[in-house]
Amino acid sequence: MNLVSTKWLNSNLNKVKIKAGIAAGLFKYVHKGDIVHIDFITTPPYNTKAKITRIIPIVDPKIGRMIAEIDLDNHNFLLQDGTKALITIYPS
């Protein structure tokens, strides 16, 4: 999976929404509830596992891919708006 970015949910710093681009050819293999491993590009390094919470099956014209959204807790406040990450999806 490619680099993705984070967005805060409703200005709540405790929760972030991760948006991952999905290539059209991989779309049929990715489903809501699939487990993902996320490696954030931060200092100190941070990684975690989570589940896909939403799939948007329309190609986003800005990135040319469909979107998988992942809601994540941000207890350590390490994740900021625009933080980049590498995501590995484990299809079910």
Secondary structure, DSSP 8 states (H G I E B T S, - for coil): --EEEEEEETTEEEEEEEEEEE-GGGGGG--TT-EEEEEE--SS-EEEEEE--EEEEEEETTTTEEEEEEEEE-TT----TT-EEEEEEE--
